[in-house]
């Protein structure tokens, strides 16, 4: 049937559903939390291949992660951490790489200045006590599992840092041991308020990582540590800390493995995988409808398909 005949007979033909017999990979942030936040947004950008025209939101976090990874390699090869100018040079280098990859900031001069300030303060705060214990950066975690519906899938994630007893060496206010193994995750933002959905999502992510680490190695890490670098922007707290990490404990958020909490997180993870698989099996026109639950305003404002979202138009 020609294109003109299609139009005369009532419109476009509908694409066929993809038949995929491969075992799919699922991650905590890219899949599970994204789907739970808004399944319509997840479906369009993760399943149907829509590409976002805006990359400013991911720029700063990616820059911070990339610079810290480069600083670790510098320390490994030279035995010394870069000074202020060295940090600035690494930030500039990473910025150029991101720009060439199409990831651009809204205000590059200010963004680079801010990244240099935060990362310089982080190095001053944790110094070699942190980097001496780093065993591996970008540590991959991956395991084949099954949901309660017997659906096989691969759970995967990447931990920013696998380390020895950093918390012990930094004298942070936790029950530590010099033989501890820890997993660390960098966050470029400020620490969310206690009880917020954001902090609950971070806890969820770390609990899944703890289970993945156990599946991969046979034992849980001593703790998972989130470090919120955005809080280092506060000059008042920075001055009060006096270079002592234990005086700036706000930037560290520890999740200690708890079997009940981890089991709950994994049950939720498996259930969400089943929901995504169920959604993928629906007819094309019935897939990825707007969620019935409330979606936070920041998610909606950043969404490029919000203007024809039935959930938003029905509430106007």
Rosetta blueprint (number, residue, H / E / L):
1 X L
2 X L
3 X H
4 X H
5 X H
6 X H
7 X H
8 X H
9 X L
10 X L
11 X L
12 X L
13 X L
14 X L
15 X L
16 X L
17 X L
18 X L
19 X L
20 X L
21 X L
22 X L
23 X L
24 X L
25 X E
26 X E
27 X L
28 X H
29 X H
30 X H
31 X H
32 X H
33 X H
34 X H
35 X H
36 X H
37 X H
38 X L
39 X H
40 X H
41 X H
42 X H
43 X H
44 X H
45 X H
46 X H
47 X H
48 X L
49 X L
50 X L
51 X L
52 X L
53 X L
54 X L
55 X L
56 X H
57 X H
58 X H
59 X H
60 X H
61 X H
62 X H
63 X H
64 X H
65 X H
66 X H
67 X H
68 X H
69 X H
70 X H
71 X H
72 X H
73 X H
74 X H
75 X H
76 X H
77 X H
78 X H
79 X L
80 X L
81 X L
82 X L
83 X L
84 X H
85 X H
86 X H
87 X H
88 X H
89 X H
90 X H
91 X H
92 X H
93 X H
94 X H
95 X H
96 X H
97 X H
98 X H
99 X H
100 X H
101 X L
102 X L
103 X L
104 X L
105 X L
106 X L
107 X L
108 X H
109 X H
110 X H
111 X H
112 X H
113 X H
114 X H
115 X H
116 X H
117 X H
118 X H
119 X H
120 X H
121 X H
122 X H
123 X H
124 X H
125 X H
126 X H
127 X H
128 X H
129 X H
130 X H
131 X H
132 X L
133 X L
134 X E
135 X E
136 X E
137 X E
138 X E
139 X E
140 X E
141 X E
142 X E
143 X E
144 X E
145 X E
146 X E
147 X L
148 X L
149 X L
150 X L
151 X L
152 X E
153 X E
154 X E
155 X E
156 X E
157 X E
158 X E
159 X E
160 X E
161 X E
162 X E
163 X E
164 X L
165 X L
166 X H
167 X H
168 X H
169 X H
170 X L
171 X L
172 X L
173 X L
174 X L
175 X L
176 X L
177 X L
178 X L
179 X L
180 X L
181 X L
182 X E
183 X E
184 X E
185 X E
186 X E
187 X E
188 X L
189 X L
190 X L
191 X L
192 X L
193 X L
194 X L
195 X L
196 X L
197 X H
198 X H
199 X H
200 X H
201 X H
202 X H
203 X H
204 X H
205 X H
206 X H
207 X H
208 X H
209 X H
210 X H
211 X H
212 X H
213 X H
214 X H
215 X H
216 X H
217 X H
218 X L
219 X L
220 X L
221 X L
222 X L
223 X E
224 X E
225 X E
226 X E
227 X E
228 X E
229 X H
230 X H
231 X H
232 X H
233 X H
234 X L
235 X H
236 X H
237 X H
238 X H
239 X H
240 X H
241 X H
242 X L
243 X L
244 X L
245 X H
246 X H
247 X H
248 X H
249 X H
250 X H
251 X H
252 X E
253 X E
254 X E
255 X E
256 X L
257 X L
258 X L
259 X H
260 X H
261 X H
262 X H
263 X H
264 X H
265 X H
266 X H
267 X H
268 X H
269 X H
270 X H
271 X H
272 X H
273 X H
274 X H
275 X H
276 X H
277 X H
278 X H
279 X H
280 X H
281 X L
282 X L
283 X L
284 X H
285 X H
286 X H
287 X L
288 X L
289 X L
290 X L
291 X L
292 X L
293 X L
294 X L
295 X L
296 X L
297 X H
298 X H
299 X H
300 X H
301 X H
302 X L
303 X L
304 X L
305 X L
306 X H
307 X H
308 X H
309 X L
310 X H
311 X H
312 X H
313 X H
314 X H
315 X H
316 X L
